[in-house]
C-alpha cells in the first residue's frame, strides 16, 4: 500500500464500520424511491459530508503538525465538495425543497459535540448521528416534488430502521460481554416504532409493507435481547444487519414504486 493511500485511509475513512450502513442506507433509499438530478447532487453532498467528520476532528485534535495539516486539507476538500454539491442540488431542484435538511442540523450538532469529546460511541452520540442521516430521505422526496407528509413518512420509516437498530446492536453486544444494559428499553422502543407508524400506514402516508418491515425488525430486536438470543460475534451481527439493510431498502423501493407514490 502506498504512503498516500495509507494516509487517506488513516485520516479520512471512519473506523466505525456500522456508521457506513447507518449513513448511506438513507441516501440509497432516497435515490431508489425518488431519484432526480437534484437528488443525485444531494447524495454527493451527503457522501462528501460523511467524509468530512474524521479529518475535521483530527485537524482539531492532533498535535503533530504534518498529520494535522494533512487532515485539514482533506477536511477542506470534502467540505468544498459537500457545499458545492448542495448548491447544485438547490439549483437543479429548489432551495426551498431542501428544508428537511434543517431537521438534521440539531442531531448532527449533538453528534459533533460528542465526537469532539471522543465520546462518539456513547448511545446518545450514535442515536443522534443515526437520526441526522435517517431524516435525509425526506429531502429527496421534496426535491422530487413530493408533499411534506409523504417526505416525513419516508423519513419516519428510515428512523424506524435506524434508531431501534442502534439500540438493538448495542444491547446485544453488551449482553454478550456481560456489561450493564437495558434490554427492556431496546425492546420497548422497537415495539413503540411499530405503534407510531401504524397511523401513518392507515392514512396512506407510508406503504403498508413498510409497517410490516418495521414489525419484522421489532421481532428481530425481541429475539436479540431475549435469553434465547443467538451466540454470534460482532462481525456476524454486522453481516446480518447489512443483509437486513439491503432487504429493507429493496422491499421499500418496490412498495413505493408499486404504490405509485405521489412524487
C-alpha angles and dihedrals in degrees: 000000000000122000092245093053091046090051092049091050094049097042103036115022114084115240094212103092094194091059091069093061096042091049102043102035090073091048093050091046091052092051094046094049102035111015117177134149088257089050092055089051089051090050090054090050094050091045092051090045089055090058093049094070103073100042090044091053092047091048089056098042110031117098100196109091101219099051090039091055091045090051091049091053092052091047090051093048095051092042091055091048092048094049093043093051090046089053089050090052090053092049095045093045123008133294089224090055089064092068093112088069088069087067089059095055101079092046091047090050092051091051092048091051091054092041094055088052090053090246099115091126092061114112092242092054095048092047093048093048092047092049092050092056095038090061093055097084089068089068092055089056095048091047087055091053097260123149124259094249092053091045093051090046090059090048089050090056091051091048089051088055098043107039099048089043092057092048093044096050093043091050094046094050093046091049089051089053092043091240125148112275142148111244092169091058092051091049093045093051092047090053091043091057089058091051091047093051095047095081090048091053092046090053094047095247091122127023117261088238088063090058090050091051092051090048089054089051088053090054088052089054094048090053095045095052096041128094087252095061117136118259098241133155123244089254092054091049090049091051091049092050090049090054091046089052092053091048092046093051094045095049094046092049091054091045092054095041095047090044091057093231114211096252 
